[in-house]
Each structure stands twice: as structure tokens, then as C-alpha cells.
Amino acid sequence: MIECHAHEDGTEKPPATRLGPPVYAALDLGTNNCRLLMGAPSGNGFRVLDSFSRTVRLGEGLQLSGRLSPGAMERALGALHGCAARLARRPVRALRAIATEACRRAANGPEFLDRVRRETGLPITVISTREEAELALESCAPLLDCCGRRALLFDIGGGSTELAWVRLPGGLTERRPTLIGYISLPVGVVTLAERYADMVGSPAQFTRMVEEVADRLAAFDRIHCIRQEIRCGGVKLLGTSGTVTTLAGLALDLPRYARAAVDGAVLTHAAAGEAVERLRTMGREGLAAHPCVGPERAEFVLPGCAIFAAIHRLWPAPEVVVADRGLREGMLLRLIRAERSRRPRRMSGLGGA
């Protein structure tokens, strides 16, 4: 369970007292965003103490140059200095800081992360695509507790898209979802936006993006027979990304984005498809003005919708479960579980009460 009491608006939060609950922190430096989450254990999950998110476009131009640009690195460093300052104001017991696709692909990624460690003290490491899929599954597992045999989880990122094919718990011996297979496509909202920049907003552009992604996914379907499994029933489709939460915001007709309404929402196949079509007809100005999109994300919405549409077309599950949670939540849950496993168990009395 995740209890949220903070907004990712960059506002200052008062420092916690030293006598407060243990604080755990997770930092995710992605291709498009830098995100920090701090929480304290609560029940089977955690209570959010502070959160921060800033668009840094670290992967800007990476597709053409193979390197992180000076401007992108400076933007990311600015956000990371802010994260380090927020962390310094709390008694953090454990921190996990990761980088994903942009730093995996960039020739100067290791050099940049060395600089980050020197200047901010943040111990950022690059994680594998498999761990990225595992962390997404970790955070979304509570949304998969209902009936079903399998689940296909997808996370549409800035520089890549991760998919996890999952077996759901089916008996007393299995209490958590099990990863059967995964794939990481080197295609995300930033990479598609840059690749098709000369055709922005055109129907032909959207069709070509959908076809490109669908072609890349076809082999994964053949290996795991996912489409056939969907025909047999009992398969959940679960999406976690800004694209999917935006679609949910539109489908639910929210006047402004509200995490409580979106996280865990279930969209029918038709409702999800209709939301994609509504976004396609808005134009860039309409997207920038929409309260569930905004100017910073306007240029990335349609590439994200194209990735979603390819997944939706190849694997037409009756419903899509929407998750407003991801790598940071998965890291926090792992940190807290690891801490609990290290605690000595209380010994029961040997001679009765």
C-alpha cells in the first residue's frame, strides 16, 4: 500500500525531526525526467513524505550523436543538486539512486555519472533493463492481486519501453507475481519524437510510429504466445507511464490530474482507444493547454500514444489497468523489505507465559 501526502510540484517541505520514523529514498534519473521519492514504512507499504519530479530531457539528441549533450547534462545536474539538498534535510536510513536508458546508451554516460557522484554525492548506478522491468512489477504487484492467470505489464519511458510477461499467483505456494519474460525496446517517447520530428502531428506520422513499435513487439508475442493467451481469457494488461495516466485522465474526464482517481483505474478497451483518438485531434496547442498534459509534455504525448496503440492493437485485452507508480515505488518497497528482513525476530518464551 502506498499512502500519498505530497505533490510533485517542487515545493519545499519542512524537515523531519530526528525522532521521526525511518526515512527511505529512491531516485530515478530517466531519459526525460529526474524523480525523487522519500517515504516511511506504513503497513505493507509506505507513506510518502516528500516527492520531486523535474523534466530534464537528459536524452535530448542522444539518438543522433550517441552522447549526452552539455545542455542536457547541466539540466540533469541542476535537478540532482536539488535532490541532494532535499535528502540532506532528512535523516535518510537508506537511498537507492538509479539511471536508465539514456545513461545506458550514451558513450559518455559513465563519465557523466562520475561527475554526478563528485558534485552531488549521489551514488547513482545504471540498472539493467531486466531490473527496470522487475522494479516496475514490484511497484504494481498490488494492482494485480485480483483474479487472472497472466498479466502483461508495460512501462513507456523516455528512451525505452519495458514489457514484463507475468504469471499471477495461483495457489498457496505462490504469493507474488512471477516474471516469465521481459523485453526492453530502445524506443520511448523522446526517441520517437526526435525520429519523426519532421512529421509532427500528421496521421501518417502516427501510423508509421505505431507500425514501427508493433514490428518490434512481434517477436516477443511469438515467443510467449501472448495474443493467444488473451483469447483464452484471464490476462490483465497493466500500464505504468505518463502516457497511460494521461489517457486515464481523459477517459475519466478529470478537470485536473488526480493521482487518487487514476492509480488503479480500469479502462475498457474502447475507452482507452477513444482517449487516444481525442489526444490525436487536439493539436499541440490543445495538448499544451490540457490540464492532464501541459506544455512540458505536449510534444511527447502522441509518440507515447503510438507506443500504447501498438501494444493495444497487438494485445487487445478487454481492459487496461492504470498505475501511477513505477521504479521509485519499487525501489522503496525493496529497501523497506530488505531492512525488515535484517531485523532479529522476537523470541517467544521457552517455559510458557
C-alpha positions as CSV (number, residue, x, y, z in Angstrom):
1,M,0.0,0.0,0.0
2,I,1.2,3.5,-0.9
3,E,-0.1,6.4,1.1
4,C,0.5,9.7,-0.7
5,H,0.5,13.0,1.1
6,A,2.9,15.1,-1.1
7,H,2.7,16.6,-4.6
8,E,5.5,16.6,-7.2
9,D,5.3,20.4,-7.6
10,G,8.8,21.2,-6.4
11,T,7.5,23.0,-3.2
12,E,9.6,22.9,-0.1
13,K,8.7,20.6,2.7
14,P,9.6,21.1,6.3
15,P,12.5,18.9,7.6
16,A,11.6,15.9,9.6
17,T,12.7,15.6,13.2
18,R,15.4,13.2,14.2
19,L,12.9,11.3,16.3
20,G,10.5,10.6,13.4
21,P,10.1,7.3,11.5
22,P,12.9,5.8,9.4
23,V,13.1,7.5,6.0
24,Y,13.9,5.7,2.8
25,A,14.6,7.4,-0.5
26,A,14.6,6.4,-4.2
27,L,15.9,8.5,-7.1
28,D,15.3,7.7,-10.7
29,L,17.2,9.6,-13.4
30,G,15.5,8.8,-16.6
31,T,15.8,9.9,-20.2
32,N,13.2,12.6,-19.8
33,N,12.7,13.1,-16.1
34,C,14.5,13.2,-12.8
35,R,12.4,11.9,-9.9
36,L,12.9,11.6,-6.2
37,L,10.6,9.9,-3.7
38,M,11.0,9.6,0.1
39,G,8.8,7.5,2.4
40,A,8.4,5.9,5.8
41,P,7.2,2.3,6.4
42,S,3.5,2.0,6.8
43,G,1.7,-1.3,7.0
44,N,2.7,-3.4,4.0
45,G,3.9,-0.4,2.1
46,F,5.0,3.2,2.9
47,R,3.7,6.7,3.5
48,V,5.1,9.3,1.2
49,L,7.0,12.1,3.0
50,D,8.3,14.0,0.0
51,S,8.4,13.8,-3.8
52,F,10.0,15.7,-6.6
53,S,9.9,15.5,-10.3
54,R,11.5,17.7,-13.0
55,T,11.7,17.4,-16.7
56,V,15.4,17.4,-17.7
57,R,15.5,15.8,-21.2
58,L,18.7,14.0,-20.5
59,G,18.3,12.0,-23.7
60,E,17.9,15.0,-25.9
61,G,19.8,14.5,-29.2
62,L,21.2,11.2,-28.0
63,Q,19.7,9.2,-30.8
64,L,21.8,11.1,-33.4
65,S,25.0,11.8,-31.5
66,G,25.2,8.7,-29.2
67,R,26.3,11.1,-26.4
68,L,24.7,13.2,-23.7
69,S,24.7,16.8,-24.7
70,P,26.3,19.5,-22.5
71,G,22.9,21.3,-22.1
72,A,21.1,18.1,-21.1
73,M,23.8,17.2,-18.5
74,E,23.6,20.6,-17.0
75,R,19.8,20.4,-16.7
76,A,20.1,17.0,-15.1
77,L,22.8,18.2,-12.7
78,G,20.7,21.1,-11.6
79,A,17.8,18.8,-10.7
80,L,20.2,16.3,-9.0
81,H,21.7,19.1,-6.8
82,G,18.1,19.9,-5.8
83,C,17.5,16.2,-4.9
84,A,20.7,16.1,-2.9
85,A,19.6,19.2,-0.9
86,R,16.2,17.7,-0.1
87,L,17.9,14.4,1.0
88,A,20.2,16.3,3.3
89,R,17.3,17.8,5.2
90,R,16.1,14.4,6.3
91,P,17.6,11.5,8.3
92,V,17.6,9.1,5.4
93,R,18.3,5.5,6.5
94,A,18.7,4.1,3.0
95,L,18.9,5.5,-0.5
96,R,18.8,3.8,-3.9
97,A,19.7,6.0,-6.9
98,I,19.5,4.7,-10.4
99,A,19.9,5.8,-14.0
100,T,18.2,4.1,-17.0
101,E,18.2,4.1,-20.8
102,A,19.9,7.5,-21.6
103,C,22.9,6.6,-19.4
104,R,22.9,3.0,-20.6
105,R,23.2,4.1,-24.2
106,A,25.4,7.2,-24.1
107,A,29.1,6.8,-24.8
108,N,29.8,9.5,-22.1
109,G,27.2,8.1,-19.6
110,P,29.8,6.7,-17.2
111,E,31.8,9.9,-17.3
112,F,28.6,11.9,-16.6
113,L,27.7,9.7,-13.6
114,D,31.2,10.1,-12.2
115,R,30.7,13.8,-12.3
116,V,27.3,13.5,-10.6
117,R,28.9,11.5,-7.8
118,R,31.7,14.0,-7.3
119,E,29.5,17.1,-7.4
120,T,26.4,15.9,-5.6
121,G,27.5,12.8,-3.6
122,L,24.6,10.8,-5.0
123,P,25.6,7.2,-5.6
124,I,23.8,6.8,-8.9
125,T,24.3,3.5,-10.8
126,V,22.9,2.3,-14.1
127,I,20.5,-0.6,-13.8
128,S,19.8,-3.3,-16.4
129,T,16.7,-3.5,-18.5
130,R,15.7,-6.6,-16.6
131,E,15.9,-4.9,-13.2
132,E,13.9,-2.0,-14.7
133,A,11.1,-4.4,-15.5
134,E,11.4,-6.1,-12.1
135,L,11.1,-2.8,-10.3
136,A,8.0,-1.8,-12.3
137,L,6.5,-5.2,-11.4
138,E,7.4,-4.7,-7.7
139,S,5.5,-1.5,-7.5
140,C,2.5,-2.6,-9.5
141,A,2.1,-6.1,-7.9
142,P,-0.7,-4.9,-5.5
143,L,-2.8,-3.9,-8.5
144,L,-2.5,-7.5,-9.8
145,D,-4.0,-9.2,-6.7
146,C,-7.4,-9.9,-8.3
147,C,-8.3,-12.9,-10.4
148,G,-6.4,-13.9,-13.5
149,R,-3.7,-16.1,-14.8
150,R,-1.3,-13.8,-16.5
151,A,-0.5,-10.1,-16.8
152,L,1.3,-8.0,-19.4
153,L,2.9,-5.0,-17.7
154,F,4.3,-2.2,-19.9
155,D,6.2,0.9,-19.0
156,I,6.5,3.6,-21.7
157,G,9.6,5.6,-20.9
158,G,11.5,8.4,-22.5
159,G,14.2,6.3,-24.1
160,S,12.9,2.8,-23.9
161,T,9.7,0.8,-23.3
162,E,9.8,-2.2,-20.9
163,L,7.3,-5.0,-21.1
164,A,7.0,-7.8,-18.5
165,W,5.0,-11.0,-19.1
166,V,3.9,-12.2,-15.7
167,R,2.4,-15.3,-14.1
168,L,-0.1,-14.3,-11.4
169,P,-0.2,-16.1,-8.0
170,G,-2.3,-19.3,-8.4
171,G,-2.1,-21.1,-5.1
172,L,-0.7,-21.2,-1.5
173,T,2.9,-21.7,-2.7
174,E,2.8,-18.5,-4.9
175,R,2.2,-15.2,-3.1
176,R,3.7,-12.8,-5.6
177,P,3.6,-12.4,-9.3
178,T,6.4,-14.2,-11.2
179,L,8.3,-12.7,-14.1
180,I,8.1,-15.2,-17.0
181,G,9.7,-13.0,-19.7
182,Y,10.6,-9.4,-20.5
183,I,11.7,-7.2,-23.3
184,S,13.1,-3.7,-23.4
185,L,12.6,-1.8,-26.7
186,P,15.1,1.0,-27.4
187,V,12.0,3.2,-28.3
188,G,10.4,5.7,-26.0
189,V,8.5,9.0,-26.2
190,V,11.7,11.1,-26.6
191,T,13.3,8.8,-29.2
192,L,10.1,8.7,-31.3
193,A,9.6,12.4,-31.0
194,E,13.0,13.1,-32.4
195,R,12.9,10.5,-35.1
196,Y,9.6,11.7,-36.5
197,A,10.2,15.4,-35.8
198,D,9.7,16.4,-39.5
199,M,6.2,14.9,-39.5
200,V,4.9,16.2,-36.2
201,G,1.1,15.7,-35.7
202,S,0.4,14.2,-39.1
203,P,-1.8,11.0,-39.4
204,A,1.0,9.4,-41.5
205,Q,3.5,10.0,-38.7
206,F,1.3,8.4,-36.1
207,T,0.7,5.3,-38.3
208,R,4.4,4.9,-39.0
209,M,5.2,5.1,-35.3
210,V,2.6,2.5,-34.4
211,E,3.8,0.1,-37.2
212,E,7.4,0.5,-36.1
213,V,6.7,-0.4,-32.5
214,A,4.3,-3.2,-33.4
215,D,7.0,-4.7,-35.7
216,R,9.5,-4.6,-32.8
217,L,7.0,-6.3,-30.5
218,A,6.0,-9.2,-32.8
219,A,8.9,-11.5,-31.8
220,F,8.0,-11.1,-28.1
221,D,4.5,-12.2,-28.9
222,R,5.7,-15.2,-30.9
223,I,7.9,-16.4,-28.1
224,H,5.3,-16.2,-25.3
225,C,2.0,-16.6,-27.3
226,I,0.5,-13.7,-25.5
227,R,-2.1,-12.9,-28.1
228,Q,-3.3,-16.5,-27.9
229,E,-3.4,-16.3,-24.1
230,I,-5.5,-13.2,-24.3
231,R,-8.0,-15.0,-26.5
232,C,-8.3,-17.7,-23.8
233,G,-9.1,-15.1,-21.1
234,G,-7.6,-14.4,-17.7
235,V,-4.9,-11.9,-18.9
236,K,-4.6,-8.5,-17.5
237,L,-3.0,-5.6,-19.3
238,L,-1.4,-3.1,-17.0
239,G,0.3,0.2,-18.0
240,T,2.5,2.5,-15.9
241,S,3.7,5.7,-17.5
242,G,2.8,9.3,-18.1
243,T,1.2,8.2,-21.4
244,V,-1.2,5.8,-19.7
245,T,-2.1,8.0,-16.8
246,T,-2.8,10.8,-19.3
247,L,-5.2,8.5,-21.2
248,A,-6.9,7.7,-17.9
249,G,-7.3,11.4,-17.0
250,L,-9.0,12.0,-20.4
251,A,-11.2,8.8,-20.2
252,L,-12.3,9.8,-16.7
253,D,-13.0,13.4,-17.8
254,L,-10.9,14.8,-14.9
255,P,-10.9,18.6,-14.7
256,R,-7.3,18.3,-13.5
257,Y,-4.9,15.4,-12.9
258,A,-5.6,13.5,-9.7
259,R,-3.4,10.5,-8.8
260,A,-6.0,9.1,-6.4
261,A,-8.5,8.8,-9.2
262,V,-6.1,7.4,-11.8
263,D,-3.9,4.9,-9.9
264,G,-5.7,1.6,-10.1
265,A,-8.3,2.8,-12.6
266,V,-9.6,0.2,-15.1
267,L,-10.3,1.4,-18.6
268,T,-12.2,-0.7,-21.1
269,H,-10.5,-1.4,-24.5
270,A,-13.0,1.0,-26.1
271,A,-12.5,3.8,-23.6
272,A,-8.7,3.6,-23.9
273,G,-8.9,3.7,-27.7
274,E,-11.3,6.7,-27.6
275,A,-8.9,8.6,-25.3
276,V,-6.1,8.1,-27.8
277,E,-8.2,9.5,-30.6
278,R,-9.2,12.5,-28.5
279,L,-5.5,13.3,-27.9
280,R,-4.7,12.9,-31.6
281,T,-7.3,15.6,-32.6
282,M,-6.2,18.2,-30.0
283,G,-3.2,19.6,-31.8
284,R,-0.1,20.8,-30.0
285,E,-1.7,23.9,-28.6
286,G,-4.7,21.9,-27.3
287,L,-2.4,19.4,-25.7
288,A,-0.3,22.1,-24.0
289,A,-3.4,23.7,-22.6
290,H,-5.0,20.5,-21.3
291,P,-4.7,20.1,-17.5
292,C,-3.7,16.4,-17.8
293,V,-0.9,17.1,-20.3
294,G,0.7,20.6,-20.1
295,P,3.3,22.4,-22.2
296,E,6.3,20.3,-21.0
297,R,4.8,17.1,-22.1
298,A,2.8,18.2,-25.2
299,E,5.4,17.1,-27.8
300,F,5.8,13.6,-26.2
301,V,2.1,12.7,-25.8
302,L,1.5,11.5,-29.4
303,P,4.7,9.3,-29.6
304,G,3.5,7.8,-26.3
305,C,0.1,7.2,-27.7
306,A,1.6,5.5,-30.7
307,I,3.5,3.1,-28.5
308,F,0.3,2.4,-26.5
309,A,-1.7,1.9,-29.6
310,A,0.8,-0.7,-30.9
311,I,0.6,-2.6,-27.6
312,H,-3.2,-2.2,-27.6
313,R,-3.5,-3.5,-31.2
314,L,-1.2,-6.4,-30.8
315,W,-2.6,-7.5,-27.5
316,P,-6.3,-6.5,-27.4
317,A,-7.2,-7.3,-23.8
318,P,-10.7,-6.3,-22.7
319,E,-9.4,-3.9,-20.1
320,V,-6.3,-1.9,-19.2
321,V,-5.3,-1.3,-15.5
322,V,-3.7,2.0,-15.0
323,A,-0.8,2.5,-12.5
324,D,0.5,5.9,-11.3
325,R,3.6,4.2,-9.8
326,G,6.9,2.9,-11.1
327,L,10.6,2.5,-10.5
328,R,10.8,4.7,-7.4
329,E,8.0,3.0,-5.6
330,G,9.5,-0.4,-6.5
331,M,12.9,0.7,-5.0
332,L,11.3,2.0,-1.8
333,L,9.4,-1.3,-1.3
334,R,12.6,-3.3,-1.8
335,L,14.6,-1.1,0.6
336,I,11.9,-1.4,3.3
337,R,11.6,-5.2,2.8
338,A,15.4,-5.6,3.0
339,E,15.5,-3.6,6.2
340,R,12.7,-5.7,7.8
341,S,14.5,-9.0,6.8
342,R,17.6,-7.9,8.6
343,R,15.8,-7.2,11.9
344,P,16.2,-10.0,14.5
345,R,13.0,-11.9,15.1
346,R,11.5,-11.7,18.6
347,M,12.0,-14.9,20.5
348,S,9.0,-16.5,22.2
349,G,9.1,-17.6,25.8
350,L,10.5,-21.1,26.3
351,G,8.7,-22.0,29.5
352,G,5.3,-20.7,28.9
353,A,3.8,-17.4,30.0
